[in-house]
Amino acid sequence: MNWRIKPLDAILASAEKKSLARTLGAFQLTMLGVGAVIGTGIFVLTAEAAQKAGPGMMLSFVVAGLVCAVTALCYAELASMVPVSGSAYTYSYAVLGELIAWIVGWALILEYTVAASAVAVGWSNYFVPLVQHSFDIHIPVYLAKGYFAGGFINLPAVGIAVLVTSLLILGTRESATVNAVLVCIKVTALVLFIALSIPVVKMENFHPFMPLGALGVGGAAASIFFAYVGFDAVSTAAEETKNPQRNMPIGLIGSLLICTLFYLLVAGGAVGSVGAQPVFDSAGQGIDPGTSELFIACKDPAKTALLVCSEEPLAHVLRLLGWDKVARLIGLAAFLALPSVILMMIFGQTRVFFSMARDRLLPDILTRIHGRFKTPHVVTMITGVVVISAAAFFPVGRLADLSNGGTLAAFFSVALGVMILRVTNPDRKRSFRTPFVWVVGPAALIGCLVLFALLPWAAISVFFGWAAFGLLVYALYGYRRSALAPTTEPPSMTPKPKLS
């Protein structure tokens, strides 16, 4: 097997031939990270985490956050060494070879596309009740839910995906500016939620802390790991970052620290103020939050205080605490702010596609840069169509679980790559060095494997099925057309970007 490892110098050289404009600083990168991470995971999936782990979901956030923390340290070193688009795909190409890089890139496609769709559906879950409560406009279920969620098509989710895709075509700097505004809105909303919920926390609401045991906490951690995947999108912006050797580590680690603090405070306030014990069936088993049984159980007046009974859990908590008007504001903030997550997911997807196409593993048309907006508009439109299609028909929980397999595969490759480069290329300049790399690296590998094993079987099956399909595409197209294939010209001779 010819692994076709692409040297770091060759990657940097090819990026210079067909590159994106560098317009982002450390603050914008951090805001991009916060914008990508704080979103559906806390505004929507809190309810699903509570159903799987009860109050133990706080520990689930810690577990998922620790795995991301050690991985972020590995990302920061590689991003400072290879400041080009592509994230884990590009790093894998330089260390593990073309085949592994293809698998990782293909997994990232699954991660970002499905994640963007999930957030669009989560946004719809806030939009529909907000419109109903504020303007007394009722959106019928068949237009507010996808076919696999009990309706026909989720029109609000489709609409927001179209708007975000259009914004990304207009420009990276413009997108980052809009994102920064949206981040300020959602951070303000979470601070308000924390200020109102923490003072009324009751310790009895934390008992039993782990009603479904350690497996419940682990299962919730594997699902809400989705809440953290956005920080990976920061590294995809390396090629559009000013002074990436300094700014990439700041953006990656800074955004993760800010988001983890918010997650713990919000989860603690939600659990401690109204309780979060799972709904059980007659056999004493936890009920899947996506089933009709949970909907019926939540109609029971004795259970209306359960956090798991709402698709907009934070607003629901404030209503139970008597803050109806503030609950509307939280719903409004989620309505305004969740699009920033969709923006970052689609942004990350297009940059991975762009890098794979630049290496000729995908059609060259995906590298076309708009003559006026200087953005990869073709790949952005294609990604938008796929996101819109998934958001139209699937529920948020199922989509979130399906995206996690690809994320964990990418994280695993990054942690492995940083350790291999320490051995094979120890003298290369590293603006940021992962501390205690022989502890941090293995910890990231083990954490990713454990969370992957705890994913729902359907998510694991989809990941391997998607990987198998990707290998078929690579064998039929990418392997022969690769920039490193013997019959193709060297990467340094690739044509200049086509303007259209």
C-alpha positions in Angstrom: 0.0 0.0 0.0 1.4 3.4 -1.0 0.5 5.7 1.9 1.5 8.8 0.0 2.5 11.0 2.9 2.5 14.7 1.9 5.4 16.6 3.6 4.5 19.6 5.6 6.6 21.9 3.3 4.6 20.6 0.3 1.3 21.3 2.1 2.4 24.9 2.9 3.7 25.4 -0.7 0.4 24.2 -2.3 -1.6 26.4 0.0 0.4 29.4 -1.2 -0.6 28.6 -4.8 -4.3 28.5 -4.1 -5.0 30.2 -0.8 -7.7 32.1 1.0 -7.4 35.7 2.3 -6.0 36.1 5.8 -8.5 38.4 7.6 -9.0 36.9 11.1 -7.3 37.8 14.4 -7.2 36.1 17.8 -10.4 37.7 19.1 -12.3 36.8 16.0 -11.0 33.2 16.2 -12.1 32.9 19.9 -15.5 34.3 19.0 -15.7 31.8 16.1 -15.0 29.0 18.6 -17.5 30.3 21.2 -20.0 30.8 18.4 -19.5 27.2 17.2 -19.5 25.5 20.6 -22.2 27.3 22.6 -25.3 26.4 20.8 -27.6 23.4 20.4 -25.6 21.5 23.0 -26.7 23.7 25.8 -29.8 25.4 24.4 -31.4 22.1 23.2 -29.6 18.9 24.0 -29.6 19.6 27.8 -32.9 17.9 27.9 -31.6 14.8 26.1 -28.6 14.6 28.4 -30.8 14.8 31.4 -32.9 11.9 30.1 -29.8 9.7 29.8 -27.9 10.8 33.0 -30.2 12.8 35.2 -28.3 15.3 37.3 -25.2 13.3 36.4 -25.2 15.2 33.1 -23.0 17.8 34.8 -20.4 15.1 35.1 -21.1 14.2 31.5 -20.2 17.7 30.4 -17.0 17.4 32.4 -16.0 14.1 30.8 -16.7 15.4 27.3 -14.9 18.7 28.1 -11.8 16.9 29.4 -11.6 14.8 26.2 -11.9 18.0 24.2 -9.3 19.8 26.4 -6.5 17.3 25.8 -7.4 17.1 22.1 -7.4 20.9 21.8 -3.8 21.0 23.1 -2.9 18.6 20.3 -4.8 20.7 17.8 -3.1 23.9 18.9 0.4 22.5 18.2 -0.5 21.1 14.7 -2.4 24.3 13.8 0.6 26.5 14.6 2.8 24.2 12.5 0.5 23.9 9.5 -1.6 27.1 9.3 -3.7 26.0 6.3 -7.3 24.9 5.7 -8.4 21.4 6.3 -8.0 20.8 10.0 -7.5 17.1 11.0 -7.6 16.1 7.3 -4.5 18.2 6.5 -2.7 17.1 9.6 -3.3 13.5 8.8 -2.1 13.9 5.3 1.3 15.1 6.6 1.7 12.4 9.2 -0.4 9.3 8.5 -0.7 9.4 4.7 -3.3 10.0 2.1 -5.5 7.0 2.8 -5.9 7.9 6.5 -6.3 11.6 5.6 -9.1 10.7 3.2 -10.9 8.7 5.9 -10.5 11.6 8.3 -11.6 14.1 5.8 -14.6 12.0 4.8 -15.5 11.7 8.5 -15.3 15.5 8.9 -17.8 15.8 6.1 -20.2 13.7 8.2 -19.4 15.7 11.3 -20.0 19.2 9.9 -22.8 18.5 7.6 -24.9 16.5 10.0 -24.0 18.9 12.9 -25.1 22.0 10.9 -28.4 20.2 10.2 -28.9 19.3 13.8 -28.4 22.9 14.9 -30.8 24.1 12.3 -33.4 21.8 13.7 -32.6 22.9 17.3 -33.1 26.5 16.1 -36.5 25.6 14.7 -37.4 24.2 18.1 -37.0 27.6 19.6 -38.4 29.5 16.7 -41.8 27.8 16.6 -42.8 28.4 20.3 -41.4 31.9 20.1 -43.6 32.8 17.2 -46.6 31.2 18.9 -46.1 32.9 22.3 -45.1 36.3 20.9 -47.4 36.7 17.9 -50.0 34.0 18.5 -49.1 32.4 15.1 -49.4 28.7 15.1 -47.2 26.7 12.7 -48.7 23.3 12.0 -46.6 20.3 13.0 -46.3 19.0 9.5 -44.4 22.2 8.6 -42.5 22.5 11.8 -41.2 18.9 12.1 -39.3 16.7 9.7 -40.8 13.5 8.3 -38.8 11.3 10.7 -39.8 13.5 13.7 -43.6 13.2 13.3 -44.2 15.9 10.7 -43.5 16.3 7.0 -40.9 19.1 6.5 -39.2 21.4 8.9 -39.6 24.7 7.0 -38.0 27.0 9.7 -34.9 24.8 9.7 -34.7 25.0 5.9 -35.1 28.7 6.0 -32.2 29.4 8.5 -29.9 27.0 6.6 -30.5 29.0 3.4 -29.8 32.3 5.1 -26.6 31.1 6.7 -25.3 29.6 3.5 -26.0 32.8 1.7 -24.0 34.8 4.3 -21.0 32.5 4.0 -20.9 33.1 0.3 -20.8 36.8 0.8 -17.5 36.7 2.7 -15.4 35.3 5.7 -14.9 38.7 7.4 -18.5 39.6 7.1 -19.5 36.2 8.5 -17.1 36.6 11.4 -18.5 40.0 12.2 -22.1 38.7 12.3 -20.9 35.7 14.3 -19.3 38.0 17.0 -22.6 39.9 17.4 -24.5 36.6 17.8 -22.0 35.3 20.3 -22.5 38.4 22.5 -26.3 37.8 22.4 -26.1 34.2 23.4 -23.5 34.8 26.1 -25.7 37.6 27.6 -28.7 35.2 27.6 -26.7 32.4 29.4 -25.4 34.9 32.0 -29.0 35.9 32.6 -30.1 32.3 32.9 -27.3 31.6 35.4 -28.1 34.7 37.5 -31.8 33.6 37.8 -31.4 29.8 38.3 -28.3 29.4 40.5 -29.8 31.4 43.5 -32.8 29.0 43.7 -30.8 25.7 43.4 -32.1 23.0 45.8 -29.6 20.3 46.7 -32.4 17.7 46.8 -32.7 18.1 43.0 -29.3 16.5 42.6 -30.4 13.2 44.3 -30.0 10.6 43.0 -27.1 12.1 41.1 -26.6 9.2 38.7 -30.0 7.4 38.5 -28.9 5.3 35.5 -25.4 4.7 36.8 -22.0 5.3 35.2 -23.2 4.0 31.8 -25.9 6.7 31.8 -23.3 9.4 32.5 -21.0 7.9 29.8 -23.9 7.7 27.3 -24.8 11.3 27.9 -21.2 12.4 27.5 -21.0 10.6 24.2 -24.1 12.4 23.0 -23.4 15.9 24.4 -19.9 15.6 23.0 -21.7 17.1 20.1 -21.8 20.3 22.1 -18.1 20.7 21.9 -17.3 19.8 18.3 -17.3 23.4 17.2 -13.9 24.1 18.5 -12.5 21.9 15.7 -14.0 24.4 13.2 -11.6 27.0 14.5 -8.6 25.1 13.1 -10.2 25.0 9.7 -9.8 28.8 9.6 -6.0 28.6 9.9 -5.5 29.7 6.3 -7.6 32.7 6.8 -5.9 33.8 10.1 -3.4 36.6 10.5 -0.3 35.4 12.5 -1.8 31.8 12.8 1.2 30.6 14.9 0.1 32.9 17.7 -3.6 33.3 17.1 -4.7 29.7 16.5 -3.7 28.3 20.0 -5.4 31.3 21.6 -8.6 30.8 19.6 -8.7 27.0 20.2 -7.9 26.9 23.9 -9.6 30.2 24.8 -12.9 29.3 23.3 -12.9 25.8 24.9 -12.2 27.3 28.4 -15.0 29.9 28.1 -17.5 27.4 26.8 -16.8 24.7 29.4 -17.3 27.2 32.2 -20.7 28.2 30.8 -21.8 24.6 30.3 -21.1 23.7 33.9 -22.9 26.8 35.3 -25.9 26.5 33.0 -26.2 22.7 33.6 -25.9 23.2 37.4 -28.6 26.0 37.3 -31.0 23.9 35.2 -30.6 20.7 37.3 -30.5 22.4 40.7 -33.5 24.7 40.1 -36.2 22.3 38.7 -34.6 18.8 38.8 -33.7 16.5 35.9 -34.6 12.9 36.8 -35.1 10.7 33.7 -38.6 9.5 32.8 -38.9 5.7 33.2 -41.1 3.2 31.6 -43.1 0.5 33.4 -40.1 -1.8 33.5 -37.9 0.9 35.2 -35.9 1.6 32.0 -35.1 5.1 30.8 -37.4 6.3 28.0 -35.8 7.4 24.8 -36.5 11.2 24.6 -37.3 10.9 20.9 -40.3 8.5 21.5 -43.9 9.2 21.9 -43.9 7.6 25.3 -41.8 10.5 26.6 -44.3 12.9 25.1 -47.1 11.1 26.9 -45.2 11.0 30.2 -44.5 14.7 30.0 -48.3 15.3 29.8 -48.5 14.0 33.3 -49.0 17.1 35.6 -46.8 15.4 38.2 -43.9 15.4 35.8 -44.2 18.9 34.3 -41.2 20.1 36.2 -38.9 17.6 34.5 -36.2 19.2 32.4 -36.6 16.4 29.9 -40.1 17.5 28.9 -39.1 20.3 26.6 -37.4 20.9 23.3 -36.4 24.4 24.6 -35.2 23.4 28.0 -33.6 26.6 29.3 -36.7 28.7 28.4 -38.8 25.9 30.0 -36.8 26.1 33.2 -37.4 29.8 33.5 -41.1 29.4 32.9 -41.3 26.9 35.8 -39.5 29.4 38.0 -42.1 32.0 37.1 -40.0 34.1 34.8 -42.2 33.9 31.7 -41.1 37.1 30.1 -37.4 36.3 30.6 -38.1 32.8 29.2 -39.3 34.5 26.1 -36.0 36.5 26.0 -34.0 33.3 26.3 -36.0 31.8 23.5 -35.4 35.0 21.5 -31.6 34.8 22.2 -31.5 31.2 21.1 -33.4 32.2 18.0 -30.9 34.9 17.2 -27.7 33.1 18.4 -28.0 29.5 17.2 -27.4 30.5 13.6 -23.8 31.3 14.6 -23.3 27.6 15.2 -24.8 26.7 11.8 -22.5 29.2 10.3 -19.4 27.7 11.8 -20.4 24.1 11.0 -20.9 24.9 7.3 -17.8 27.1 7.3 -15.7 24.2 8.6 -17.3 21.8 6.1 -16.5 24.0 3.1 -12.8 24.4 4.2 -12.3 20.7 4.5 -13.9 20.2 1.1 -11.7 23.0 -0.3 -8.5 21.3 1.0 -9.5 17.9 -0.3 -10.3 19.3 -3.7 -7.0 21.3 -3.8 -5.2 18.0 -3.3 -7.3 16.7 -6.3 -9.0 14.0 -4.2 -12.3 15.7 -5.1 -13.3 17.6 -8.3 -11.3 20.8 -8.9 -14.6 22.8 -9.3 -14.8 22.8 -5.5 -11.7 25.0 -5.3 -13.3 27.8 -7.3 -13.1 31.2 -5.5 -15.7 33.9 -6.2 -14.2 36.8 -8.1 -15.9 39.4 -5.9 -16.4 37.8 -2.5 -13.2 35.8 -2.4 -15.0 32.8 -0.9 -15.2 29.1 -2.1 -18.8 29.7 -3.3 -19.3 26.5 -5.3 -18.5 24.2 -2.4 -20.5 26.4 0.0 -23.6 26.1 -2.1 -23.2 22.3 -2.4 -22.7 22.0 1.3 -25.8 24.2 2.0 -28.0 22.0 -0.2 -27.0 18.9 1.8 -27.5 20.6 5.2 -30.9 21.9 4.1 -32.0 18.4 3.0 -31.0 16.8 6.3 -32.5 19.6 8.4 -35.8 19.3 6.5 -36.6 15.7 7.5 -34.7 14.5 10.6 -35.0 15.2 14.4 -32.2 17.0 16.3 -31.2 14.2 18.7 -30.7 11.6 16.0 -28.7 14.1 13.9 -26.5 15.0 16.8 -25.6 11.4 17.7 -24.8 10.6 14.1 -22.3 13.5 13.8 -20.2 12.4 16.8 -18.6 9.4 15.2 -16.9 11.5 12.6 -15.7 14.0 15.2 -14.1 11.4 17.4 -12.3 9.9 14.4 -10.9 13.3 13.5 -9.8 14.0 17.1 -8.2 10.6 17.4 -6.1 11.2 14.3 -4.9 14.6 15.6 -3.8 13.2 18.9 -1.9 10.4 17.2 -0.4 12.8 14.6 1.1 15.2 17.2 2.9 12.3 18.9 4.2 10.9 15.6 5.6 14.3 14.5 7.4 14.6 17.9 9.3 11.5 16.9 9.7 11.9 13.1 10.1 15.7 12.9 11.4 16.8 16.3 13.4 19.8 15.1 10.6 21.6 13.2 9.7 24.9 14.7 6.6 24.7 17.0 5.2 28.1 18.0 3.0 26.2 20.5 4.0 22.9 22.0 1.5 20.5 23.6 2.5 20.3 27.3 3.2 16.8 28.6 2.5 15.4 25.2 3.2 11.8 26.2 0.4 12.1 28.8 -2.0 14.4 27.0 -1.8 12.5 23.7 -2.6 9.1 25.0 -5.3 10.6 27.2 -7.0 12.0 24.1 -6.7 8.7 22.3 -8.3 6.8 25.1 -11.0 9.4 25.7 -12.0 9.3 22.0 -12.1 5.5 21.9 -14.3 5.3 25.1 -16.8 7.9 23.9 -17.0 6.3 20.5 -17.8 2.9 22.2 -20.6 4.6 24.2 -22.3 6.1 21.1 -25.7 4.6 20.2 -25.2 1.5 17.9 -27.0 3.4 15.1 -24.4 6.1 15.2 -21.5 3.6 15.1 -23.1 1.8 12.2 -23.6 5.0 10.3 -20.0 6.0 10.8 -18.6 2.7 9.5 -21.1 2.6 6.6 -20.1 6.2 5.7 -16.4 5.3 5.9 -17.0 2.3 3.6 -18.8 4.4 1.1 -15.9 7.0 1.3 -13.3 4.3 0.6 -15.3 3.3 -2.5 -15.2 6.9 -3.7 -11.5 7.2 -3.0 -10.8 4.0 -4.9 -12.8 5.0 -7.9 -11.9 8.7 -8.1 -9.4 10.1 -5.5 -6.7 7.5 -5.7 -6.0 8.0 -9.4 -6.5 11.8 -9.5 -4.6 12.6 -6.4 -1.9 15.3 -6.6 0.5 12.7 -5.3 -0.4 10.1 -7.9 2.5 9.3 -10.3 0.5 10.3 -13.3 -0.3 13.8 -12.1 1.9 16.9 -12.0 3.5 17.9 -8.7 1.4 19.9 -6.2 3.6 23.0 -6.8 2.4 23.1 -10.5 -1.3 23.1 -9.8 -3.2 25.8 -11.7 -4.2 29.1 -10.2 -7.6 29.4 -8.7 -10.4 29.9 -11.1 -12.5 33.0 -10.6 -16.1 33.0 -11.5 
